[in-house]
Amino acid sequence: AEVLTIERHAELAREAEEVLRGLGVTNVEVIVGDGSRGLPERAPFDAIAVHATAPGPPASLLEQLAADGRLVVPVASRGADMLTLYRRHGDEISTEVIGPCRFVPLIGAEGFGD
């Protein structure tokens, strides 16, 4: 399997690459960019995991899901962030709340801004 990860800070991306290389991990590509927008040029994806709280499911990420693809993202709500699973079924998207959680805010065009 191939894993793509997006980091908005070049220095953190470089450090992540070094750690992965040191661990012998060869199937992860670290990309510097706006993770809230995903990678439309590499879509569709079977699974997308967002590790920062978003104001809602980023539309760009939902659009990049393959058939039966899954997006897991913490969504901001009153009281607690809610870890939420979105699944593509043809043109429909189902939603399942997994439970409360806490993450840092998603920064970017489809997150909480810069």
C-alpha positions as CSV (number, residue, x, y, z in Angstrom):
1,A,0.0,0.0,0.0
2,E,1.0,3.6,-0.5
3,V,0.5,6.4,2.0
4,L,0.6,10.1,1.2
5,T,0.8,12.6,4.1
6,I,0.5,16.4,3.8
7,E,2.3,18.7,6.2
8,R,1.9,22.5,5.9
9,H,5.3,23.3,7.5
10,A,8.4,22.3,5.3
11,E,10.6,21.8,8.3
12,L,8.2,19.4,10.0
13,A,7.8,17.6,6.6
14,R,11.6,17.2,6.3
15,E,11.9,15.9,9.9
16,A,9.1,13.4,9.2
17,E,10.8,12.1,6.1
18,E,14.0,11.6,8.1
19,V,12.2,9.7,10.9
20,L,10.4,7.5,8.3
21,R,13.6,6.8,6.5
22,G,15.4,6.0,9.7
23,L,12.6,3.5,10.5
24,G,13.0,1.9,7.1
25,V,9.5,3.0,6.0
26,T,9.5,3.2,2.2
27,N,5.8,3.4,1.3
28,V,5.1,6.9,2.7
29,E,5.4,10.1,0.7
30,V,5.6,13.4,2.7
31,I,4.2,16.4,0.8
32,V,4.3,20.0,1.8
33,G,0.9,21.7,1.2
34,D,-2.6,22.5,2.5
35,G,-3.9,19.3,3.9
36,S,-7.5,20.7,4.0
37,R,-7.5,20.6,0.2
38,G,-6.1,17.1,-0.1
39,L,-4.4,16.1,-3.4
40,P,-6.9,16.2,-6.2
41,E,-4.3,15.4,-8.8
42,R,-3.6,12.0,-7.0
43,A,-7.3,11.2,-6.3
44,P,-9.3,9.1,-5.8
45,F,-8.4,7.7,-2.4
46,D,-9.7,4.6,-0.6
47,A,-9.2,6.3,2.8
48,I,-8.3,9.7,4.1
49,A,-7.5,10.5,7.7
50,V,-7.4,14.0,9.0
51,H,-5.5,14.6,12.2
52,A,-6.7,18.1,13.0
53,T,-10.2,19.4,13.9
54,A,-12.1,20.9,11.0
55,P,-15.2,23.1,11.1
56,G,-16.9,20.5,9.0
57,P,-16.0,17.8,6.5
58,P,-13.7,19.5,3.9
59,A,-15.7,19.3,0.6
60,S,-12.4,18.8,-1.4
61,L,-11.6,15.7,0.6
62,L,-15.1,14.3,0.2
63,E,-14.8,14.8,-3.5
64,Q,-11.5,12.9,-3.6
65,L,-13.0,9.7,-2.1
66,A,-13.0,6.6,-4.3
67,A,-16.2,4.4,-4.5
68,D,-16.7,3.0,-0.9
69,G,-13.9,5.4,0.3
70,R,-13.8,6.6,3.8
71,L,-12.9,10.0,5.4
72,V,-12.3,10.2,9.1
73,V,-12.0,13.7,10.5
74,P,-12.6,15.3,13.9
75,V,-15.4,17.9,13.4
76,A,-15.7,20.9,15.8
77,S,-18.9,21.1,17.8
78,R,-20.0,22.7,21.0
79,G,-18.4,21.0,24.0
80,A,-16.1,18.6,22.2
81,D,-14.7,17.7,18.8
82,M,-16.5,14.7,17.3
83,L,-14.4,12.1,15.4
84,T,-16.6,11.4,12.4
85,L,-16.6,8.8,9.6
86,Y,-17.8,9.8,6.2
87,R,-18.3,7.0,3.6
88,R,-19.0,7.3,-0.1
89,H,-21.8,5.2,-1.5
90,G,-22.0,6.1,-5.2
91,D,-23.1,9.8,-5.2
92,E,-24.2,9.6,-1.6
93,I,-22.2,10.2,1.6
94,S,-23.1,8.5,4.9
95,T,-22.0,9.9,8.2
96,E,-21.3,8.1,11.5
97,V,-20.1,9.8,14.7
98,I,-17.4,7.7,16.3
99,G,-17.1,9.7,19.5
100,P,-15.7,12.8,21.2
101,C,-12.0,13.7,20.8
102,R,-9.6,16.6,20.9
103,F,-7.2,17.6,18.1
104,V,-5.4,20.8,17.1
105,P,-7.4,23.0,14.6
106,L,-7.1,22.2,10.9
107,I,-5.4,25.2,9.3
108,G,-5.9,25.9,5.6
109,A,-8.4,26.9,2.9
110,E,-11.0,24.4,4.1
111,G,-10.1,24.5,7.7
112,F,-10.0,27.5,10.1
113,G,-8.0,29.7,7.8
114,D,-4.3,30.7,8.2
